[in-house]
């Protein structure tokens, strides 16, 4: 009953569970946060970028938790339950706490006309404050300059690889997107970036002259793909700085080892279903698909089917040609020359493929919503 009550509260904000209701500006966040009087933790870290934010945040949290610190982690969007967005020491916020907070925050949110993401951010900050966490790690939603997560000051900022995404809000060029995301650095003592296009790096350094550049992690990570080594390098660089600066007392090698062992859902997540092998990934733009390409042949040569299901406000048409050579069949709900079979939803698509090949190797991608639909279709 409680999950339904939570959704009933959130539905008053519309139905933007994949954070499509971006409202730039900090005024509404300040209106929500002022009455809550949230305490600032010993350390607050913001993470912006185009892809890899959630993985980097989760790796960093795992490393810091290994020091004995209490770590609050805020990520988005969720896959199956809203509670996944807000956790302390890998424990998602409880339904009881979430309901209690919603009852307090929602009247203010409705009055301020706050967005779904702004409410989620306020809930996270309030939960962390109520539990007196030592560290808060906040994953930005859209951009950084006017994102809800930059409405509060931070000590450190991390920037994952930047590519084109959310152009309607951030701009059509890489430079425009980089400028928006660079604001995550403002007011921070330390800033670290993953490897970037030279033009992007130049823009970032205009915001922070002593910006550090992370190296790619050279050893194995628990999550698959070279792109996860990039994310691991960024998280481990942050841990290295925090130890060197005396903010964290720990053995660097030990906590970095814990960081790269982190595993989170929806990132080439492997599930066995009946006789089939299914991988699910939230890749939702060309930048993310390009990051996946090097590892895909190691999973299947070729896949029996790649199922591509994006949100109604997006598509991956610019990426289909890169995937077509990796699979026997491309299945989607869109009509396109590269698509072999058009089927309305993922559940039906899975049934179609498994009827032809019960031992199929299948990749599902397109968004967090497609990951959720895939997991639900196979009973997870």
N, C-alpha and C positions, 0 to 999 in steps of 0.2 A: 504493500500500500504506500509506503514512504517514497519509493522511487516515482510513483505516479503523482504524489503530492509535490515533489520537487519539480517534475516536468510541468505540472499545472502552474506553478509559480513562474517558471522560466518562459512558458508559452505566452505570458502576458507581454513579453518583449518581442513577440513575433516568433518566427521559426528559423532563426539564423544559426543553427547549431554548428555549421561549418564556418562561422565568422564571416558572413557575407554582408554584415550590416555595419561596416566600418564607418565610424563617425569621427573625423579628425578633430583634434582639440582636447585640451585638458580641463576645460571648465566643468564638465559633467563629473569627471573623476574627482576633482577637488570638492564638488558639492557632496559626493558620496563619502569621501574619506574624512572630511573635516569633523563630522559628528562621531565618527568611529574612533578618532584619536589613536590610530595605530602607532605602536612603538617602532622605531627603526632598529633593525637587528645590528649585531656587531659588523656584519658584512652583507652587502647586497650586490648581486651580480646581475647585469642585464645582458641578454643575448639577442642579437638581431642578425639578419642575413636573409637569403632567399630560400635555401634548402639546408637541411642538417641541423637546424636550431634545436629541435627536440632531442635528437641523438646526442648532440654536444652537451646540452643541459643535463641529460640523464647520466652521461658519463662523468661529468663534473660533480654531480650530486653523489654518485657512488664513491668517487675518490674522497670527497670531503667527509662523507659519512664514516669512512674508514678511520678518520682521525678521532672519532668520538663526538664530533660536533653534531648538534641538532640542525638538520638541513630541511628547509621548506622548498619544494619544487613546484613551480607553476608552468604548465605547458598547455598547448592547444593545437588543434581541436581534440576532443575525445573521440574514441572509437565506439565503445558500446555504452558507457555510462559517464555522465557529467563529472562524477566524483574523480575520474581518472586525471582530471586537470590539476587537482590540488592534492599534494601529498607531503607528508613529513616522515622522513626516514623510511621511504618506500611504502608507507601506509596511507592509502587514499582517505580523504576526508570521509567521515561517517555520515550516513543519512541523517542521524539525529542532529549532529552539528550543522550540517548543511541546511536542514529545515529551520533550525533556530536562527541561523544567520539570515536566511532568506526572509523570514518574518520581520526581521529588523531592517534589512537593507532595501527590500523591494518597494515599500512605500516611498522612500526617498528616491529610488531609481526611477520609478514611474513619474514622480513629480519633476525630476530633472531631465526626463526623456533620455535616459541613459541607454546605451546599446547592450546587447547580450554580452559582448566581450568586455565592456566596461564593468558590468555587474560581476562577471566571472573574476575579473582582476581584483575588484574590491573584496569579493568573498575570499580570495586567496590571501590578500594582504591582512585581512581581519583574522583569518584562521591562524596565520603565522604569528600575528601579534598576540592573540589569545593564548597561544602555546609557547610563547617566548623562545622562538627558534633562534639559533646563533647565526644562521646563514639563510638568506633568501636568494633563490635563483629564479629569475623571471624571463620567460621566453616572450619576445615581442610578437604581436599579431601581424599588423600590416605596417611596413616601413619602420619608423622609430621616432621621427620628429614630432608627430602628433599622436603617437600610439599611447594607449592607456598605460602601458608599463613604464613609460618615461615621465609620467606625471609625478613620480616619486624619485628622490635622489638615489644615486647608486655609487658604489666605490670602484667597481670594475665593469668593463664592457667587453664582450667578445663579439666578433663579427664573422659569421660563417660565409662561405662563397656566395657572391652576389651575381645574380642573373636577372633576366627579365621576368617579372611576375607582377600581378596586381597593377598593370599599366594604367588602368582607368583612374587609379588613385595616386600612383607614384610617378607616372611619366612614361613616355614611349621609348626613351633612350636609356642605355646602361648608366650614363652619367647622371641622369635625373634620378634613377632608382638609387644609385650609390649616395647621392647627396641627401636623399630622404633618410636612408639607413645610417648614414654617418653620425646623425644626431644622437645615436645611442651612446656615443663617446662623451658627449658634453657633460661636464661636471664630475667626471670620473677621474680617479687618481691613476688608474692603470687601464690600458686598452690593448687588446691583442686581436689581430686579424689572421684568418686563414689566408692562404695564397690567393691573390686576386689578379685580375687584369690590371696592367700597369696604369691605365687611366682611372680605374676604380681606386687603386692604392693611393694615387696622387690626391684624389678628393678626400679620402679618409684622413690622410696626413695633414690636410688643411685644417681639420678639426682637432687633431692631436699629433703634434710634431714628433713626439717620442713614442708613437705607436709601435708596438712590438709585432713581429711577424712570426707566426707559428710554423714549425716544420712538420712535414707529414710523419706520422707515427710509423716506424719501420717494422715493428713486430706485429704478430697476429692480434686481431681483435675478435671478440666473440661474435659481433655482427658482421655480416658478409659484405664484401665490396671495398674497392679502393677508396671510395668516397667516405667510408666509415673510418679509414685510416687518417683521412684529412680531418674529420671531426675529432677523432681521438687525439691527434696532434694539437688541436686547438685547446681541448679540455686539459690535456697534460701540460701544455705551456702555461695555462692559468694556474694549475697546481704548483708548478715550478716557481712561478712568480710569488705566489702566496707563501710558500715555504721560505724562499730567499728573503722576502720582506719581513719575515717574522710574524706574519698574520696567522699562520698555521704552523703548529709544531708537530712535525711528522717526518718519517723517512720518505723522501720523494719517490723512490723506486716502488715502495710498497703501495702508496696510494695511487700512483699512476697505474700500477698493475690491477688494482681494484677498478679503476675507471674504465679501462679497456675491456673489462669482463662484462660490462653492463649490456643487457639485452632488453629491448623494448618492442612492443607489438607493432605490426604494420610496416616494418622495415625488412623486406625480404623474409618475412615470417613464414616458416615452413610448417605445414600441417599435413598429416597423413589422413586421408579420408577414404574409407573402404579400401580399394586397391590402388587408389590414385595418390599422387604427390602434388600438393598445391602450395605455391608460394604467393604471398600477398604483399604488395608494396603500395604506399600512399603517393608514389610519384605522380605529380599532377601538372607538370610543365616540362618543356623541352630540356631545360637545365637539369632537372631531376632524372629524366629518362637517359640523357647522355651519361650521367654519373653511374647509372645501372649497367650500361652496355658492356663494360669489360668483364663483369662477373657472370652475366647471364649464360654464356656458353658452358660454364663449369657446372651449371645446374641441370641443363638438358640440351642435347644437340640432336635435333631441335626440340622445342616444346611441341606437344601435340596441339596446344591451343594457348593463345594469349587473349585474355578477356580485358577489353579496354572500356571502362565505364566512368565517365567524368560527370561532374556536376552540370546542371543545365546551363550555367553561365560560363562554361569553359569547354574546350575540347583539346585533344592531343593530335589534331590533324597534321601539325608540323613535325610530329615524331613518328608517325605511322611507317614511313619509309625506312626508318632505322630499325624497326622491330620486325618488319615483314620477313626478313631473311632468317630470323631466329625461330620461326614457328611454321607448323604445317597449316594452321588455320588462325585467322584473326577474326575475333568475334566482338561485336559491339552493338550498342543501341543506335549508332549513327550510320548513315549511308555514306560510303566513300569507296573510291576505286580500290583502295588497299584492304578494305574489309570484305572477308569472304562470306560471312553470315551475319545478318542483322537480327538481333533478338532483343526484346524489350528490356529484360532485367537479368541480373547476374544469376539468380536462382535457376531460371529457365535455361540460361546459357550453360551452366554447369551440367544440368540434366542432359542437354543436347550432346555435349562433348563426352560425358561418361557413358552415354548409351552407345556411342560409336566406339569408344576406347575406354573400357573400365579401368585400365592401368595407366591412364593418361598422366602426363606431366603438364601442369597447367600453371600459368602465371596470371594473376589478377592485379590490375593496377588502374590508376586514374584519380584517386583521392582517398581521404580517410573514410568517406562515405562508402566507397566501393570496397574497401577493406572490411568495414562493418557489415556490409551486405553479404560479402563472401563468407565471413565467419558465421553469420546467422544462417546462411543457406546450408552450411554443413553442420549446424547444431552446436557451434561453440559460443 
